[in-house]
Amino acid sequence: WCDITGYSEAEIIGHTTRTLYENEAEYERVRQELYPKLLERGINSILTKHRRKDGMICDIVLTAALLQPGAPSLETVVAIEDITDRKQKEAALRESEQALRTIFDNTHDAIFIFDLEGRVLDCNQKTLDLYGVTREQALSLHILDDLSSPNNPIDEQSGLWERIIDGETTTFEWKARRPNDDSTFDVDVALKKIILGNRAILLSNVRDITKHKAAEAALRESEEKFRALVENCGDGILRFDRNHHCLYTNRFVIEQTGLPLTPSDFIGKSFYELGFPRDLCDQWQENVEQGFVSGEIIRHEFQQPDGKWIDVIQIPEKDDSGQVMALIASARDITEHKKSEAMLSILFQAAPLCICVVDANRILTKVNDYCYPTFGYSPEEMVGRDPRFLYFSEEDYRAAGEAIYSADCTARELRMRRKDGKEMSALISRSYLNGRDASEGSIVVVQDVSDRKALEEQLRHAQKMEAIGQLAGGVAHDFNNILQAILGYTNIILTSLGPEDRHYGKLMEVEKAGEKAAALTRQLLAFSRRQVLQLGPLDLNSVIDDLMKMLRRLIGENIELSLHPDSALGKVNADRSQMEQVVVNLCVNARDAMPDGGKLSIETSTIWLDDDDCTKYDLDKPGSYVRLSVTDSGCGMDPETKSKIFEPFFTTKEKWRGTGLGLATVYGIVRQHDGMIEVYSEIGKGSRFDVYLPVIESAEEEPIKAGHIPAPGGHETILMAEDDAPLRFLTEEILKLAGYRVLAAVDGEDALRLYREHGQEVDLLLLDVIMPKKGGRGVYDEIRAVHPGIRCLFMSGYSEDAVHTNFILDHGLKLIQKPFKSMDLLRMLRQELDRS
């Protein structure tokens, strides 16, 4: 007791045993269950739980015996046995048995046990599910009579039973049977004889392989179909192992190669062993090895010695770990396709149209060489890009996409953007590559119709001006008749009256008004080109010299007037008085654009205009022309005003300050002399009017055609600053093509930064006059402070010495006017670089 309960003898003797029980309820249970039978039998045992002194609960077998059975005294001898350890072991055993049973019932395989006579002794839940029986039914079944199909080839399993009895684990396929519906199914069986207790029994693992067998059958059928497909597909099919030896080939490989071999001759051999040319073998060997190494699908083409072109697709054959185990190659004869491709390629490049191929996402995948003259971009600059860079805005791009990809695929005229930033009118048409939709890409054809549009616009403008001229001429003619009557009768009356007559002054005012009206009609006649001209050889320099004194008075003292004549100016066939009117009208127009003063420059030069220039300026034929340029530093004009300035009676001046006939008269006179007038202007930057008149052909030596003089290039380094991006790119391209090294700056500050980094390399500065942050003069002054001998050429869109009111070029510096020709720029650069 003391060892079991943990109490000492002194702590137990004389005390109630009630404290030894787990709780009061347990004490009462024992008393009620123990004593009735104890009194009846004299001895009784019961299971209970005692609480040790240390508080631990232990399982106890309590046995009580009466010392004197039948006596009134209930003196009892009590013995206790601690069975805690045994109870724990029994619980563990039960738990283990339950775990094993759980595993047994939840395995993937059906497991059952039967004796050597074939009677089922036990089975798991999978067996019941697989065979469709209850446990009670299963335990009454025989393995051969009830659970096996009679069609099993037992006779073929010779020696099977002997091996099982000898203790060998035996596996085999079997046809099982469900006893309730007689359905059969395929199973894999593993049998093992075991000894359970002293009894020999058989443990059977059964796995349903019905789906596996069906998959094997389907695989065999698929392989047969695949073999039939491979043998009749028309393409050469080969399979290679890791050593590049052929594992399989079909008959089409023989047809393609033309070698006197059979498919079986290929098996186990390499390319070299089969007798192919060595250079082809090297190429194929490299491609096959690349397929094994990369594990990717590879496509390549090659040409056989007989001229055939073969397209090959290599597909890696991988195991579950992703390792390439073999390589399958499909070879197709594409000789005819290559011929068609070559013909289409020739047509693609030879077409005088910009042809672009785009994918389903409208990314440019291929363009022909004609895109360069059309857009200014090389094919390499275009391929791989979204074509939105060919439009001025996202709105233009979206509108173009809607038009091009609409259901109506007729050609559309759209506005597009060249690399130099210029606008281009384009006629665009589209075709789908698959003939149905854009899912596989499209072909877009672009035709530059800018010249045609310009000619159409010139024609419309010429027709409009001609119509206005006819109207103005008709009005002037009729009005002259009326004025003739008014002025004639006024003169008659004036001669009949004396100055003292009270009506004499009034009639004089009438006469003055009539003369003003007559002057207006003369201007209308000049515009309508209906004046009688007295043509003859004329030197414009002489005309301007004679007018200079009058012009200085006419324009006022607040305007600085300068003249820059060409000493070798050619003569023109012109009416002197009309040319005087042209010069005066242009100077007056310039004066009115500079109310607060400014600069006015008159220049003359002889230039050569080619066919493109004549088309641009609407002139009859190429050749030498005299150019008269009148440049002001006034307020400038916006494009809308510029488009109307030559229309009669159009004026931007205040009411009563102008008739609107000054520039219209100039236009009429110039056109009547087979010339043209062009205007260049920007708001706030002044204007320049260029008059072009053909030089008289004479027996004298013809002027050198500037466009034909070769412009030498060089290898010097030029620091070029131009804030206008398209012009900067264009100028840089011109210089690079001529061999120069170019450092391109986007503004004055950028130019100074580049000079600080590359100052020792720079041979010449090419600077725009007006730029943001710092102008050309400021850049030149800062660089000259550290490099006094630096050469410099300025660029400007306005005439020399009248470019800007605050800018006067130092003596000896050069300026080239925009727009300039590339040859002119290169020539001036070379002259400046070669200057001693």
C-alpha positions, 0 to 999 in steps of 0.5 A: 500500500505504501509504495502504491499510494505514496503514503507512509504507514503512519499516514494510512493507519487510523484514517479513512480510505475515502481520501485515496479515491479519485473523487467522492463519486468514485468512492461511492461507486466502489462502495455500492458495487463492492460490498453487496457481492462481498457480503454475498461471496465473502470476497470481491474485486473491482477496478477503480482509480486511486489518487496518490499522495503526489496527486497522480491518478493510477489504475487499481484492482481492489480485492476485498475479503471478509475475515469472518464470512457470515459474522456480523463483523465486517472486518475486511482484508483489502489488497490493491494492485497497481495496473496503470502500466498494463492499462497504458500498454493495452490502450497503446495496443488498441490505438496501434490496432486501430491505426493499422486498421485505418491504414488497412482500410484506406490503402489505394489497393484492395487487400484481403486475406484468405486461407490456403483453400481460398476462403476469405478471412478478412479484407479492407474497405477498398476490397468491398468498394472494388468488388461491390460487396458487404463485409459479411458477404465478403467473408463468405466468398471464395477467391476463385469461385466467387471473385475471379472470372472463369476466363482466366488462363489458369493453365498458363500460370504453371508453377505459380502456386508452387512459388506462392507456397514456397513463400515467394511474392508473386505478381501477375495480371488477373481478370476479376469478377464482381459476384453481384453483377458478374461484371469483370475487370482487369487487376494487378495481383501481388500474392504473399504467403505469411504466417499469422499466429501458427497458421499459414495464410495468403495476403493479396494486394489487388489493384484495378488496372482497367483504366491503365489497360484502356490507356495502353490500348489507346496509346497503341492505337494512337501510335498506329495512327501516328505511324500512319500519319508520319509515313504518309504526311509528305514531309521528311521525318527523322528522329535522333538520339543524343549521339546524333544517330538516326533512330527513325526516318520515313520514306519522304526523307529518301525522296528529298535527299535523292540518295539510293538508300532505304529508311532502314539504312538510316537507322543507327547512323550519323549524317557523315556515315550516310554520305551527305556532303561534309559542309551540310553535315557540319551544319546539320550536326550543329543544329541538332546539337543546339536542339539538345543543348537549348531544349527549344524548338529550332527552325532552319533552312538549307539548300541541297547540292541539287538546288532543293530548298528544305525547311526543317523544324526540330522539336525536342523530346523531353522526359519528366525531368525536362531533359532532352532524350531525343530530337524529332525533325520535320523536313519540308521541300520549299523550293517552289515557295522560295521561288515565289518568295524571291519574286514577291521580294523583288516586287516588294522592293521594286514597287514605287510605293511605301509597303509595310507589313504589320502584325496583329498588334499593328507593329511594323514587321517589314517595310520596303526600301521606298519607305526611306524616300517617303518618310525619311526613315530607313527600314531599320529605324521603322521595323519593330515600332508601333506606327504612331511615330508617323503621325502628329498626334494620338488623335491622328493615329487613332483616326487613321486606325479607324479609317484603315481598319474599317469594313470598307477597305477603300484607299483613304487620304490621311495626314502623316508625319515625315522624319524631318517633322514635315506634314505629308499627305498620304493615300493609304490602303490595307489588305489582310494577310489571311484575307479575312481579318487582322489576326495574322497581320496586314499589308499597308500601302502608303503613297505620298501624294503631297506633291499632287496635293500641292499642285492641286492647291497651286492650281486652285490658288492660280484659278482663284487668283485668275478669277479674281484678276478677271473680275478686277480687270473687268471692274477696272475697265468698266470703272475707267470708262465711268471715271473718264466721263467724270474726270472729263466733264469735271475738266470741261466745267473747270475750264469754263469757270474761274478760280473765283467761282464758289463751285471751283474748289468743290470741283477740284476735290471731285477731280482729285477723288477721280484721280485717286480712283484712277490710281486704284484702277491702275493697281487693279489692272496691274493685279489682273496682268492687263497692263501694257508692259514696256519690256527690255533688259533691266538691271535690278541693282540699278533700279534699286540704287535709283530708288534708295533716296526716295525709299529712305524718305518713304520708310522713315528715320526709325527704320534702318535700311540696308542694301546688299546687291549681287555684283554679278547679278543677271539681267531680267526682261522687265518693265522698269516702272513696274519693277520700281512699283514692286520694290516700293510696295514691298518696302511700304508693306515692310514699313507698316509692319514695323510701326516702332521701327526696325530693320529693312534689308533689300538683297539681290542674287542670282540663283539656279532653280531646278525642276523640283524648285520650279514645281515648288515655286510654280515657275515655267522652266528651270534655269537662272533666276534673279532673286529680289529679297525684301526682309523686315524685322516686324511683327510677322504673320500667322499662316492664315494671314499669309495665305490671303495677303496677295488677294485684292482688298485684303488688309490687316491695317486699320480702316482707311490706312490701306486699300489692300491692293499693294501686295496684290499689285506686286503679285500681278506684276511679278506673274506678268513677268513670268516670275513668282513671289514667295513669303516666309514669315513667323509671328514676332520674327519678321517677314521675307518676300522673295521675288523670282524673275528669269534671267535673260538668255544671252550669248554671254557665258552662262552663269555657273549653276550652283546646284551643279558645283560639287560641295566638298566634305571633310573630316573636321568636328562641327559643333551644331546648335539648332533648337528645331528638332527636325531641322537639327536632325536634317542638318546633322545628317547632311554634315555626317554624309559629307564626312564631318563629325557632328556634335549636335546641341538642342539649345545654346546652353547645351552647346556650351556644355558640349564645348566644355566636354569636347572643346579641343576637338571642335573645328567650327561652330554652326549656330542658329541665331535665335534659340531658347536659353541662349542665342547663337551670339551669346554662345559664340561670345562665351566660346570666343572668350576662351578660344578667340580664333574659333570659326563660326557660321550662323544660320537664320530664317531671315535675311542677313543684317535684318534677322533680329533688332538686337543682333548685329553680326561682327565684321567678317562673320558669315550667315546662311539663310533658311531655307538653304540647300545642302550644297550651299551649306557644305560650300560655305562650311568648306570656305569657312574651314579653309579660311586662313 
